[in-house]
Amino acid sequence: MPVTLLSQLPDLSHIRFTATRTRAACDPPSVSANGLGTLHIDEQCLVFFSPDTKHGFSIDYPSIVIHAVSRNTTTPSDAGNVADAHLYCQLDGPFPGCAASEESDDDDEQFAELKFFPEDKRQRKYRLYDLCLVPLGSAMLSTSSN
């Protein structure tokens, strides 16, 4: 699974969407995939990077098997607050450094779920919906044909 852990922001030449002050949460938990940073959607990949901690990750689109916008407003989020609209991604395998990936040898049953919660409510409500319909979908189609 092409997930790359980052110590600096890569060159993103074709950014389609950026959401600053975005909280990322990974299930199963991973230190590398939890925290506050900036979400970038490029034509080739999804990038989450925190300039404060100088840590982040990049995920190639073919590794994202499901993506959707959750509009759940009643379930508590990982941060203990009421969840608002967020981008949900399911990966085709475990996230590097997850406790579950180190404890189990059964790769067929492992996958990671990532959730991205932008602080800007306008981006959560409207932009994330657009994000699921256009940039990720068109990027996945263009990368799968290569």
Secondary structure, 3 states (H helix, E strand, C coil): CCEEEECCCCCCCCEEEEEEEEEEEEECCCHHHCEEEEEEEECCEEEEEECCCCEEEEEEHHHEEEEEEECCCCCECCCCCECCCEEEEEECCCCCCCHHHHHCCCHHHCCCEEEEEECCHHHHHHHHHHHHHCHHHHHHHHHHCC
